[in-house]
Amino acid sequence: MAVGQSAAATLRSAWFAHARANPVITLGLGAAVLAVAALLLASAYSAINNGDQSHLRYALLGGTAGFAATALGALLAMALRNISTKTQDSMLGFAAGMMLAASSFSLILPGLAAARDLLGSGPAAAATVVIGLGLGVLLMLGLDYFTPHEHESAGAFGPEHERMSRVWLFVFAIILHNIPEGMAIGVSFADGDMHVGLPLTTAIAIQDIPEGLAVALALRTTGLSAGRAVLVAAASGLMEPLGAVVGLGMSSGLAIAYPVSLGLAAGAMIFVVSHEVIPETHRNGHQTSATVGLMGGFAVMMFLDTALG
């Protein structure tokens, strides 16, 4: 018990030291968290008063679809035991392209349209979505800074975290980015508009398949058994139903919260693509294959948005 308490105290001290060393990032994360908390409280009040559960059901189904797609991709690793690093990087590039297109066509553009309807002004609508983008970036920047994973900042948390393998750190990054993916699904169903929610959920679910496969295959390289690798990779998708509930709660409380939350989810997704996914696909010298995959993913998402929207 004393050893556990000592370790917890050491980690807590490291976090406080980290916060004091970079007050700007700390304040940014605090502002983003407070904004999210305020939106959640407003949505809870609204939910109590109107009692409409249909949007929650859609969001949960959408988040569960993302989880199921991740699990399906993980299961494919049982059959595809040996996929080259180049192919994995291409698949992750494809996932990044779909995330970028989803952020643009299924989050930012609907957010601008919703804000324009509410405010009656193009500049005001753009400012509203930009505020959401900024909050999403601040939130993910703070999470990235205070969670030890595949960046230089991990060293500030001591030798125990520095010894974590790159594979497990990458898996953690994927789990981290599943949260804004789920948020995007929840936000897209906040108005009960299937023309927004269905294409976005479909796109995210499709790109979750190669993600689940990539995570499971990466875990196999650490010596983990096939069964355990599949279970861990599938479990990483559980963040999507949770994120969907959070996203729905953020956007359903106040009318203006809907475009702000769309912008927030888009900002978070774009941040993760640039900060986590693309660098990982370029780390092994497969930039061309990863970029071709990214363009393919972007094109597929544009098609889905047009065909299903």
C-alpha positions in Angstrom: 0.0 0.0 0.0 2.8 2.4 0.9 4.6 1.6 -2.4 1.3 2.3 -4.3 0.7 5.5 -2.5 4.3 6.6 -3.0 4.0 6.0 -6.8 0.7 7.9 -6.9 2.3 10.8 -5.0 5.3 10.8 -7.4 3.0 10.9 -10.4 0.9 13.6 -8.9 3.9 15.7 -8.1 5.1 15.3 -11.7 1.8 16.4 -13.0 1.8 19.5 -10.8 5.4 20.3 -11.9 4.4 19.9 -15.5 1.5 22.3 -15.0 3.6 24.9 -13.4 6.3 24.7 -16.1 3.8 25.4 -18.8 0.9 27.6 -17.4 -0.4 28.6 -20.9 -1.1 25.0 -21.9 -2.5 24.3 -18.4 -4.9 27.3 -18.6 -5.9 26.4 -22.1 -6.8 22.8 -21.1 -8.6 24.2 -18.1 -10.6 26.6 -20.3 -11.5 23.8 -22.7 -12.6 21.5 -19.9 -14.7 24.2 -18.2 -16.4 24.9 -21.6 -17.1 21.2 -22.1 -18.5 20.9 -18.5 -20.7 24.0 -19.0 -22.1 22.5 -22.2 -22.7 19.2 -20.4 -24.6 20.8 -17.6 -26.8 22.8 -20.0 -27.6 19.6 -22.0 -28.4 17.7 -18.8 -30.9 20.4 -17.8 -32.4 20.3 -21.3 -32.7 16.5 -21.3 -34.5 16.5 -17.9 -37.1 19.0 -19.3 -37.9 17.6 -22.7 -37.3 13.8 -22.0 -36.5 13.1 -25.7 -34.4 10.0 -25.8 -34.4 9.3 -29.5 -31.2 11.4 -30.2 -29.4 9.6 -27.4 -30.4 6.2 -28.9 -29.0 7.3 -32.3 -25.8 8.5 -30.8 -25.3 5.3 -28.9 -26.0 3.2 -32.0 -23.6 5.3 -34.0 -20.9 5.0 -31.3 -21.5 1.3 -31.0 -21.1 1.0 -34.8 -17.6 2.6 -34.5 -16.8 0.1 -31.7 -18.0 -2.9 -33.8 -16.0 -1.7 -36.8 -12.9 -1.5 -34.7 -13.5 -5.0 -33.4 -14.0 -6.3 -36.9 -10.7 -4.8 -38.0 -9.1 -6.4 -35.0 -10.5 -9.8 -35.8 -9.0 -9.6 -39.3 -5.6 -9.7 -37.6 -6.3 -13.3 -36.8 -6.2 -14.2 -40.5 -3.8 -11.5 -41.7 -0.9 -12.3 -39.4 1.9 -10.8 -41.5 1.2 -7.4 -43.1 4.1 -5.3 -44.1 4.8 -2.0 -42.3 4.3 -0.2 -45.7 0.7 -1.6 -45.9 0.0 -0.7 -42.3 1.1 2.9 -43.0 -1.0 3.1 -46.1 -4.0 1.9 -44.2 -3.5 4.5 -41.4 -3.0 7.1 -44.1 -6.4 6.0 -45.5 -7.9 6.4 -42.1 -6.3 9.9 -41.7 -7.8 11.0 -45.1 -11.3 9.9 -44.0 -10.9 11.8 -40.7 -9.8 15.0 -42.5 -12.7 14.8 -44.9 -15.2 14.0 -42.2 -14.0 17.0 -40.2 -14.5 19.2 -43.3 -17.7 18.0 -44.9 -19.6 16.4 -42.0 -18.6 18.7 -39.1 -17.3 22.2 -40.2 -19.7 22.8 -43.1 -22.8 21.7 -41.2 -21.6 23.7 -38.3 -21.3 26.8 -40.4 -24.8 26.2 -41.8 -26.3 25.7 -38.4 -24.6 28.8 -37.0 -25.8 30.9 -39.9 -29.4 29.8 -39.4 -29.1 30.8 -35.7 -27.2 34.0 -36.0 -28.2 35.2 -39.5 -24.6 36.3 -40.3 -21.8 34.6 -42.2 -18.9 36.2 -40.2 -20.7 35.4 -36.9 -21.3 31.8 -38.0 -17.6 31.5 -39.0 -16.5 32.9 -35.6 -18.7 30.5 -33.8 -17.2 27.5 -35.5 -13.7 28.9 -35.1 -14.3 29.2 -31.4 -15.3 25.5 -31.4 -12.2 24.6 -33.4 -10.0 26.5 -30.9 -11.6 24.7 -27.9 -11.1 21.3 -29.6 -7.4 22.1 -30.2 -6.9 23.3 -26.7 -8.6 20.2 -25.3 -6.5 17.8 -27.3 -3.3 19.8 -26.8 -3.8 19.6 -23.1 -4.6 15.9 -23.2 -1.5 15.3 -25.4 0.7 17.3 -23.1 -0.5 15.7 -19.8 -0.8 12.1 -21.0 2.5 10.2 -21.5 2.6 8.9 -25.1 4.6 9.0 -28.2 6.2 12.5 -28.0 9.1 14.1 -26.3 6.8 15.3 -23.4 6.6 11.8 -22.1 10.0 12.1 -20.7 8.7 14.6 -18.1 6.8 11.8 -16.4 9.9 9.9 -15.4 11.8 6.7 -16.4 8.8 4.4 -15.9 6.9 6.1 -18.7 10.0 6.4 -20.8 10.3 2.7 -20.8 6.9 2.2 -22.4 7.3 0.8 -25.9 6.5 2.8 -29.0 3.8 0.3 -29.9 1.9 0.7 -26.7 2.3 4.4 -26.9 0.8 4.4 -30.4 -2.1 2.2 -29.2 -2.7 4.8 -26.5 -2.7 7.5 -29.1 -5.4 5.6 -31.1 -7.5 5.2 -28.0 -7.1 8.9 -27.3 -8.3 9.9 -30.7 -11.3 7.5 -30.6 -12.8 10.0 -28.0 -13.2 12.9 -30.5 -14.3 10.4 -33.1 -17.1 9.3 -30.8 -17.8 13.0 -30.0 -18.2 13.7 -33.7 -20.8 10.9 -34.0 -22.8 12.2 -31.0 -22.7 15.8 -32.2 -23.8 14.8 -35.7 -27.0 13.3 -34.2 -27.7 16.2 -31.9 -30.4 17.6 -34.2 -31.7 14.2 -35.2 -30.6 14.9 -38.8 -29.8 11.6 -40.4 -28.3 13.4 -43.4 -25.5 14.6 -41.1 -25.2 11.7 -38.7 -25.4 8.7 -41.1 -22.6 9.7 -43.5 -20.3 10.7 -40.7 -21.0 7.5 -38.7 -20.5 5.4 -41.8 -17.2 7.1 -42.7 -15.9 6.8 -39.1 -16.9 3.1 -38.9 -15.3 2.3 -42.2 -12.0 4.0 -41.2 -12.2 2.2 -37.8 -11.7 -1.2 -39.6 -8.1 -0.6 -40.7 -7.4 1.2 -37.4 -8.5 -1.9 -35.4 -6.4 -4.1 -37.7 -3.4 -1.9 -37.4 -3.6 -1.8 -33.6 -4.0 -5.6 -33.4 -1.0 -6.2 -35.7 1.1 -3.7 -33.9 0.4 -5.4 -30.6 1.4 -8.8 -32.1 4.9 -7.4 -32.6 5.2 -6.9 -28.8 4.9 -10.7 -28.3 1.2 -10.5 -27.2 -0.8 -13.5 -28.2 -3.2 -13.2 -31.1 -6.3 -13.5 -28.9 -5.1 -10.8 -26.4 -4.0 -8.5 -29.2 -7.5 -8.7 -30.7 -9.2 -8.1 -27.4 -7.1 -5.0 -26.6 -7.5 -3.6 -30.1 -11.3 -4.1 -29.9 -11.5 -2.6 -26.5 -9.8 0.6 -27.8 -13.1 1.2 -29.7 -15.1 1.4 -26.5 -14.2 5.1 -26.3 -16.4 5.8 -29.3 -19.8 5.0 -27.6 -18.6 7.0 -24.6 -17.5 9.9 -26.8 -20.8 9.8 -28.6 -22.7 10.3 -25.4 -20.3 13.2 -24.4 -20.7 14.8 -27.8 -24.5 14.6 -27.8 -24.6 16.0 -24.3 -22.4 18.9 -25.2 -24.5 19.9 -28.2 -28.1 19.2 -27.1 -28.3 21.6 -24.2 -28.2 25.0 -26.1 -28.9 25.8 -29.7 -25.6 27.6 -30.1 -23.8 24.7 -28.6 -24.5 22.5 -31.7 -22.2 24.5 -34.1 -19.7 25.1 -31.4 -19.5 21.4 -30.6 -19.2 20.5 -34.3 -16.2 22.8 -34.5 -14.8 21.3 -31.3 -15.0 17.8 -32.6 -13.5 18.9 -36.0 -10.7 20.7 -34.2 -9.9 17.7 -32.1 -9.9 15.3 -35.0 -7.7 17.5 -37.2 -5.3 17.9 -34.3 -5.0 14.2 -33.8 -4.5 13.5 -37.6 -1.7 16.1 -37.8 -0.1 15.3 -34.4 -0.5 11.5 -34.1 -1.6 9.7 -37.2 0.4 11.3 -40.1 3.7 11.4 -38.2 3.2 7.7 -37.4 2.7 6.8 -41.1 5.8 8.7 -42.1 8.1 7.3 -39.3 9.2 4.3 -41.4 9.9 6.1 -44.6 6.7 5.3 -46.4 5.5 8.8 -47.0 4.4 8.3 -50.6 2.3 5.2 -49.8 0.8 6.9 -46.7 0.0 10.0 -48.7 -1.7 8.0 -51.5 -3.7 6.3 -48.8 -4.7 9.6 -47.3 -5.9 10.9 -50.6 -7.9 7.7 -51.2 -9.5 8.0 -47.8 -10.4 11.7 -48.4 -12.0 10.7 -51.8 -14.0 7.9 -50.2 -15.3 10.2 -47.5 -16.3 12.8 -50.1 -18.2 10.1 -52.0 -19.9 8.9 -48.8 -20.9 12.4 -47.9 -22.4 13.0 -51.4 -24.1 9.6 -51.8 -25.5 9.3 -48.2 -26.0 13.1 -47.5 
